[in-house]
Amino acid sequence: MTKQRRVWLWFAATSMVFFTRAFIYSSILSRGPEIQSALHLDTAQMGFLSMLYPAGGVLGLTFSSLLVSRFGTRKVNTGTYALAALGFIALGAAIDSGNLELSALCLILVGLPMAISDFVGNIEGTGVNNASKYSLFTAIHGLFGVGMLVGANWASWMISMKVSISGTYLGVGIFVGIVSIAAGFVFQTPAQGAASAAEKRAERERTIRVWFEKRSLLIAVIGFSFIMAESSAGTWVPIALTQVGFSGAEAAFAFGIFWIVITAGRLLGGFVVDRLGRRWTIFLCAVMTAAGILVFMGGQIIHLPYVGLVLWGLGMSAGFPLTITAMGDDPKMASPRINMIISVVYISSVTVGPALGAVGQSLGLYAAFGIPLVLLVLSAAISGVTKPLVVK
């Protein structure tokens, strides 16, 4: 097998774990109304429950780098997906039985290994991108979008067939566990063995030091801006549309277009990176996303919300994945830096929804979208920091 063929196999395996992670996440989101009904939750309680998945992720990321260093990505991938599959199956049973406490615990137990899988996938994806003569990283992230779309449609079909949540989650859990563990055997980041006390201390120091590196902090700001744009769209765009007269079906259709555009942009983003380079692609993404949000915010005046959502989705499709590749320029520091930016993602997932909701409650949701808009303008201005790092 040629080197490039081995890279393509590595690419396929890494893409698959992005797909399966999204499949699980989408399966939870798509059954949200049923989960709320089965557990007898009001809106505020449901909001708190929805925070437990990313909260488990934040916990998992505190030791993900140490796990990979100690055991390597193959073993960590096997352990995380075994735990995630079992937790997901148990979650379905807990929801159908109406057990709120067990459901909450299971959400944490699913979110924790999925965040570790996110870290592992991005470590492997960075390796794929560095080993290939093509820019493949955005396409790997594109499979997350495919997983979201497939998971949503699968959930819709299961609902129409009147399959219970526990039955659906049993099938998804078995599928995801088997496929993801099998894909992980292609992963190539080795274990570094049991670390000495000095090595553990050095690893902790590197993990802390990245939070004080100017370049890493600025890239994290850019990554946070793109994630805030994605999270705000996912949580509030459908609600904002219904508030200005769109039906629920029309709002759902608009959000579907948004995710299709994101997925297409990520699958094809590598071609843009190969031609413009990473720095200018991130600049273009930030400007386009900001323009899309601005058009969407003016929807009540210019009546072009779909145009705004297409620009919004296309712009942010490649933006965040490219910030991860920027963090992985130096192989020796890739692990703590990638862990840092993924931690930012999960922290933002816990905080962005309530923060924008509070602003939206006071000033209106359309005004609240001004927050990611301002951050994206800032990101365009500082995008030069994402130029490839010259490693000495």
N, C-alpha and C positions, 0 to 999 in steps of 0.2 A: 504494500500500500504506500502510495506517494505521500509526501509530507502534507500537501494541500488536501488530499483526501482524508487524512487523519484529522486535519483541522475541521473539515466539513462534518465529520462524525462527532467531533467534540462540540461543534456548533449546534448540531441537532440535539445532542443530549442536554446541553445547557438550556437550549430553547424549551425543551420539554418540561424541565422543572419550573420554568417561568409560567408555562401554560397550565400545569397542574396546580400551582399555587394560586393562580387567578381563578381556576375552576372552583376551588374550595371557597375562596373569598366571594365569588359571584353567587355561589350556591347559598351562602348565608344571606347576602344582601337581597337576593331575589325572593326569598321567603319571608322577608321582614314583616309584612302585615300579618301573616299566619303566626309567626313567632310571637308577635305582640299580643295577638288574640289568645294563643295557647297559654301564655304565661300571665295573662290578665294585667297587662302593663298600660299605664297612661303614657302620654308623650314624653314627659320628663324622665320617667323610669326607663322607657325604651332608649332614650338618649344616653342615659348612664350605662345601660347594658351594652350599647354599641361601642362604648369606649373601652370595654374590657379586652377585646381582640387586639387593638394596637397597644394597650397597656401591657398585655402579655408579651407583645413584641419588644417593647422597651426593656423588659426584664431579660428576655432572651439575648438581646444584643450586648448586655453587660458582660457576658462571658463567651460570645460566639468566636471572637478572635482567639481566645485561649484554647477553645475546643479544636479549632482548625489547626493551630500550631501543634497541639498535643496528638491529635489523631488523624489529621489529613481530611480532605474534603469528601473522599469516598465513604469513610466510616461515619463522619458527621452527617452526611446526607442520608445514609441508611437509618441512623438513629432518629433524626428529625422527622422523616416521613413515616417511620413506624409509629412514633408518638402522635404525630398529627392525624394519621389515619384512624388510630384507635380513639383519640380524643374527638374526632369528627363524628365517628359512629356513635360514641357515647352521647355526644351533644344532641343528635337526632332523637335518641331514646329519651333523654332528659326533657326535651321540649315537648314531645308527644305525651309524656306523663305529667306535664305541667309543673315540673320541679324547677323552680326558679334558681335555688341555690346551686344545684348541680349543673344547671345550664350555664350559670355564670362561671363556675369553676372550669367547665369544659371549654368555654370560649377563651379563657386564659391559656388553657393547656393546648389549644389549637394555635392561638396567636403566637405563643412563645416559640415553638419549633418552626413556624412559618417565617418568622423574622430571621431566625438562624439560617433557614433555607435561602432567604433573600440575600443575606450576606454571602453565603457559599456560592449562590448563582452568580452574583456580581464579581466575586473573585475569579471564578471560572470564566465568566464572560470577558473580563479584562484580559485573561490569558489567551482566550480565543482571538480576541481583537488584535493583541500584540503579535500573535503567531501567524496571522493571516496577512496576505498582501492586499486584502480588501477591508473596508470598514464594516464590521459585522455587528457591532455592539447594539446599535439602535434596532436592528432586525431581531436580535435576541429579546429585547424588551418588547418588540412588537408582538411576540407570542403571548405576552401577558394580556394584551388587548384581545387577542384571539380567544384566550381562555375566558376572559370576562364575557365576551359575546356568546361563546358556546355554552358557558355555565348558565347564563341568563335564559337562553333558548331551551336548554335542557330542563331547567327548573319550570319554565312555562309549560313544556310538554308534560312533565310529571304532574303538575297541577291539573292540567286538562284531563289527564288519565286518572286523576283522583288518587295518586300514590302518596302515601303519608310522608311526612318529613323524615321520620326514622327510616323508612324504606328507601327513600331517595338518598339519604346520607350514607346508608349502608353500602349501596352500590357505588356511589362516588368515592367513598373512603377506600374501598377495596381496589377500585380502578387506579386511583391516585397513588396509593401505597405501592402497588406492584410496578406500575409504569415508572414512577419517580425513582424508586430504589434501583430498578434495572438500569435506568439512564445514568445514575450516579457512578456506575462501575467504569464509565469512560472518563470520569473526572481525573485531573492530573496534578492537583496541588498536594504534595506529599506531607506526611507528618514530620515534624522536626524532632520527635521523640520527647522523652521526659526532660523538662527543663531544670537546670540547676537553680539554686536560689538567686544567683547573680543574674541568670538569664530571665527569670521571672520578674525580677526587679527592673531589668532593662526594658522588658516588654511593657510593664506598667508605666514606665517613664515615657516610652514612645506613645502609648495610648493617650496619656495626659498631654504630652507636648504638642500633639497635632491640634489640640483645641486652642493653642496660643500661636500657631503659625499664621502669618498674615495671609499667605496664598490660600491655605486650606480654609480659613475663615471666610474669605471673600467668595471662594467657590461654593462653600456651604450656603452663603447668602443667596447666590444664584440658584442653587438647587432648591432651597427653601421656597424661593419665589415661584419656581415652576410647580412645585408640589402644592403650594397654596392655591395656585391657579387651578390645578386639577381637582383638589379637594373641594374648593368652593363651588366649582361647577358640578361635581358629583352630588354634593349635599343640597345646594341651594338653587341651581338653575331651573330644575323642574318646578320647584315651589314658586320661584319668581315669575315664571311663565304663566302659571295658573292664576297668580295674583293680578295679572294684567289681561285676563280673559281667555287664555288658552285652555282647552279641555285637558283632562288628565291624559287622554290618549295622544293628543297633539304634543303635550310636554314630553311624554315618554318617547314619541317618535323623534323629537328634536334631540333628546339626550342620546338616542340610538345613533343618530347621524354623527353626533359629537364623538362617540367612541369608535365608530367606523373610520372616521377621519384620522383620529389619533393612531389607530392600528395601522392604517395605510401609510401614514407619515413615518411611523417607526420602521415598518418593513422596507420602505424605500429610502429612508434617511441616509443610509450609508453612501448612496450615490452622490448625495449633496455634499457630504463630508469629504469624499474623495476629490471633489472638484473645488470646494471653497475652503477646506480646512476646518478644523474644529472651532477655532476662535470665532471666525466669521459666521459659521453655521449657528453657533450659540447666539451671536449678536442678532442674526436674522430671526431666529426663533423667538427671542425676547421681544423684538419690535413687532413681529407678526402677532404674537399672543396679546401684547398690549393693545394693538390695533383692533383685534377681535373683541376684546373685552369692552373697548370704547364703543365700538359699533353696537354691541349687544346692549350696553348701558343706555345708548340712545335709541333703543328699539321703539320706545313709545312715541318718538318724534319722526324717525326715518323708517321705521317698520321693516327692518332688515335683520331680525334676530337670527335667522338661519345662516345668513352670510357671516354675522358675528361669530356664531358657534363654529363654523367651518374654519375661519381664520384662527380662532382661539384654539381649536383642536390641532390644526396643522402646526401652529407655532410651537405649542408645548410638547408635541409628539417626540421630537428628538432632543429637546433642551435638557431635561433631567438626565437621561442616559449618558449624554456627553459630559455632564459634570462628574459622573462616576469615572469615566475613562480618564478625565483630567486628574482625579485623585489617585489613579493607578499608574501614573507615568513612571514613578520610581518603584520597582519591584520590592525593594527592601522596606519601603514604608507604605506599600499598597494596602496591607491588611488594616492597620489602625486608621488610615485615612478613609478607606471605604466604609469601615465600621462607623466612623464619625458621621459621614453624610447620610448613611442609612438610619442612624440614630436620630438625626435631624428629621428625617421623613416620618418616623414613627411618633416622635414627640409632636410634630406638627399635626399628625392625624388625630391626636388626642385633643389638641388645643384649638385648631383652626375652626372647626365646626361651631363650638360654643362662642368663640370670639366674634366671628362674622355674624352669628345669630344675634349677639348682643347689639352690635352696630346696626344690623338690619332692623331690630326691634325699635331702635331709637330714630334712625334716619331713613329706613327703607332698605330692602335688599339690593336694589339697583345702586344705591349709594355705597353699600358695603363692598361691592365689587371694585370700588376705587382703591381698596387696600392692595390687592394683588397687582392692580394696574400700576400703581406708584412703584412697587417693588420691582416690577419687570422693567420699567424705565431705568431704574437704578442698575439692574442687572445688565442691561444693554450697555450702559456707560462703563461698567467695570469688567466687561466680558474679555478684555485683553488679558486678564489674569489666567485664562484657561489655555493660553498658548502652550504647546507641548513643552514639558520641562526637560531641560538638558541634564541628564544624569551623569555625574562625574564618576 
